């Protein structure tokens, strides 16, 4: 059974085949090519940023970072790395239109520097969207300073870690402020009743997504129960065959680590270069996926063999589907 928790690698790990690093040539990069440097010109570049932060205030049994604490030095390093990244986005050296999703191992919004980063980036004219994965265990008043047309939250409800009424109160506050957000749960059997109550209490326009739990098998009735809450659950249940198939990662989507090292996505370890010296730029080109399959939403959403850029049009990074797609169920986890 497929499934990853909030973008943590599941079984999609392993070393990619040789030849998926910085290309020596060939292929057509996204955007207009500058013949003087052989690099793509301005484009819409989606960036998934993950710094060294690993601490979390929750102790979910399905998460390897539960109740983990970073040292003062580790927190300082994460803050410095994030501020360097924000400075790079602000400078926008290649004149791109940018969208950013923060996917921290731990919980970012309990740290003031992530709050400031979202506010700052939301006001940049070349940033189309800035979003973060979060458990919402933080104050929300800082969002009053953000551009509400550009900031968004990918929120997860963890039964047993927070009272449902408290979590729903935070969702109500987001809704009142006009902040774009989606809400989700990990699809464990013990979460189903809570998820139903959550769905009933949320505004109808708030998308409730469900992640298939790692290692859990979903019999037809159980899959149907979860699909009744999330009509798109079928995309999460089964891994998507991806080997040799076209994917936007490494072309118009990249993963950036705290030191600036660029990879095509979180699940392929081959470096493409570094963000800060610009060496990644010449590596942006169409290339097939080197993994056998992809079972995490932040990976397979970018596969061209799936219709998810249409399903999530206008909300790819924050996992908010287009209005017309919210009632369109998926019955297959593979594109054939």
FENRA-V439547 format. One record per residue. N is the residue number from 1. RES is the residue in one letter. OMEGA is omega as a letter, one per 40 degrees, with the letter a starting at -180 (NA if undefined). NEAR is the number of other C-alpha atoms within 8 Angstrom. D_CENTER is the distance of its C-alpha to the mean C-alpha in whole Angstrom. Layout:
n = {N N}
res = {RES RES}
omega = {OMEGA OMEGA}
near = {NEAR NEAR}
d_center = {D_CENTER D_CENTER}
This chain:
n = {1 2 3 4 5 6 7 8 9 10 11 12 13 14 15 16 17 18 19 20 21 22 23 24 25 26 27 28 29 30 31 32 33 34 35 36 37 38 39 40 41 42 43 44 45 46 47 48 49 50 51 52 53 54 55 56 57 58 59 60 61 62 63 64 65 66 67 68 69 70 71 72 73 74 75 76 77 78 79 80 81 82 83 84 85 86 87 88 89 90 91 92 93 94 95 96 97 98 99 100 101 102 103 104 105 106 107 108 109 110 111 112 113 114 115 116 117 118 119 120 121 122 123 124 125 126 127 128 129 130 131 132 133 134 135 136 137 138 139 140 141 142 143 144 145 146 147 148 149 150 151 152 153 154 155 156 157 158 159 160 161 162 163 164 165 166 167 168 169 170 171 172 173 174 175 176 177 178 179 180 181 182 183 184 185 186 187 188 189 190 191 192 193 194 195 196 197 198 199 200 201 202 203 204 205 206 207 208 209 210 211 212 213 214 215 216 217 218 219 220 221 222 223 224 225 226 227 228 229 230 231 232 233 234 235 236 237 238 239 240 241 242 243 244 245 246 247 248 249 250 251 252 253 254 255 256 257 258 259 260 261 262 263 264 265 266 267 268 269 270 271 272 273 274 275 276 277 278 279 280 281 282 283 284 285 286 287 288 289 290 291 292 293 294 295 296 297 298 299 300 301 302 303 304 305 306 307 308 309 310 311 312 313 314 315 316 317 318 319 320 321 322 323 324 325 326 327 328 329 330 331 332 333 334 335 336}
res = {X X X X X X X X X X X X X X X X X X X X X X X X X X X X X X X X X X X X X X X X X X X X X X X X X X X X X X X X X X X X X X X X X X X X X X X X X X X X X X X X X X X X X X X X X X X X X X X X X X X X X X X X X X X X X X X X X X X X X X X X X X X X X X X X X X X X X X X X X X X X X X X X X X X X X X X X X X X X X X X X X X X X X X X X X X X X X X X X X X X X X X X X X X X X X X X X X X X X X X X X X X X X X X X X X X X X X X X X X X X X X X X X X X X X X X X X X X X X X X X X X X X X X X X X X X X X X X X X X X X X X X X X X X X X X X X X X X X X X X X X X X X X X X X X X X X X X X X X X X X X X X X X X X X X X X X X X X X X X X X X X X X X X X X X X X X X X X X X}
omega = {a i i a i i i a i a a a a a i i i i i i i a i i i a i i i i a a i a a a i a i i a a i a i a i a i i a a a a i a i i i a a a a a a i i a i i i i i i i i i i i i a i i i i i i i i i i a a i a i a i a i i a a i a i a a i i a a i i i a i i a a a a i a a i a a i a i i a i i i a i a a i a i a a i a i a a a a i a i i a i a i a i a a i i i i i i i i i a a i a i i i i a i i i a i a a a a a i i i i i a a a a i a a i a i i i i i a a i a i a i a a i i i i i i i i i a i a a i a a a i i i a a i a a i a a a i i i i i a i a i i i a i a i a a i a a i i a a a a i i a i a a i a a i i a i i a i a i a i a a i a i a i i i i a a i i i a a a a a a a i i a i a a a a a a a i a a i a a i NA}
near = {12 16 16 14 12 6 9 8 11 11 6 11 9 6 7 10 6 5 6 10 9 11 9 4 4 5 7 6 12 11 8 9 9 9 6 4 5 8 10 14 11 10 12 9 11 11 12 13 13 13 11 11 14 12 13 12 8 7 10 8 6 5 8 5 11 12 9 9 7 10 6 6 7 10 10 8 9 12 9 8 11 13 10 8 10 11 8 10 9 8 6 8 6 6 8 12 11 13 13 13 14 11 11 13 11 9 14 9 11 7 8 7 9 10 11 8 11 12 14 10 12 15 10 8 5 7 14 10 11 15 14 11 13 12 9 9 7 6 5 8 5 9 9 6 6 12 9 11 6 11 15 13 13 14 12 11 10 10 9 5 8 9 8 9 6 8 11 11 8 10 9 8 9 12 9 7 7 7 12 11 12 14 12 12 13 11 11 9 5 5 11 10 7 9 10 9 8 10 9 6 7 9 5 5 4 9 11 11 12 13 14 15 13 10 7 9 5 9 6 6 7 8 12 8 8 12 12 7 12 12 12 12 16 14 11 16 14 13 13 11 10 13 10 7 10 12 13 11 10 16 14 12 13 15 13 13 11 13 6 10 12 14 15 14 13 9 8 13 9 10 10 14 13 11 12 7 5 8 11 12 10 11 13 12 11 13 10 9 10 11 12 8 10 12 16 14 8 8 12 11 10 12 12 9 8 10 7 10 10 7 10 13 10 7 10 12 10 13 9 12 13 12 5 6 9 12 6 8 11 10 6 8 12 9 8 3}
d_center = {21 17 14 12 11 8 7 10 12 15 17 16 17 20 22 21 24 26 26 22 22 24 26 29 29 29 27 26 23 21 23 27 28 30 33 34 31 30 26 24 25 23 20 16 14 10 9 6 9 10 13 16 16 16 18 17 20 19 21 19 21 18 16 18 17 19 22 21 23 22 26 26 26 23 22 24 22 19 20 22 19 17 20 20 17 17 21 20 18 21 23 21 24 23 23 20 18 15 11 9 6 7 6 9 11 13 14 13 15 18 19 20 19 15 17 19 16 15 18 19 17 17 21 20 22 20 16 15 12 11 8 7 7 11 14 16 18 19 22 20 23 22 20 23 23 20 20 19 18 16 14 12 10 8 11 12 16 18 21 24 22 22 25 24 26 24 21 22 24 21 19 23 23 19 21 24 23 21 17 15 13 12 13 13 15 15 18 21 24 25 22 23 26 24 21 24 25 22 22 25 25 22 23 23 21 18 16 15 13 14 13 16 17 17 21 22 24 24 27 28 29 26 23 25 25 21 21 23 21 18 19 16 16 18 15 14 18 19 17 17 20 18 21 22 20 19 15 14 13 15 17 15 11 11 10 12 14 16 19 18 18 16 14 13 10 10 12 15 17 19 19 19 21 20 19 22 25 23 24 20 21 24 22 20 21 21 21 20 18 20 19 21 18 14 13 9 7 5 8 11 9 11 14 17 19 17 17 14 14 17 16 13 15 14 11 9 6 7 8 11 14 17 20 22 19 19 22 22 21 20 23 21 19 20 21 24}
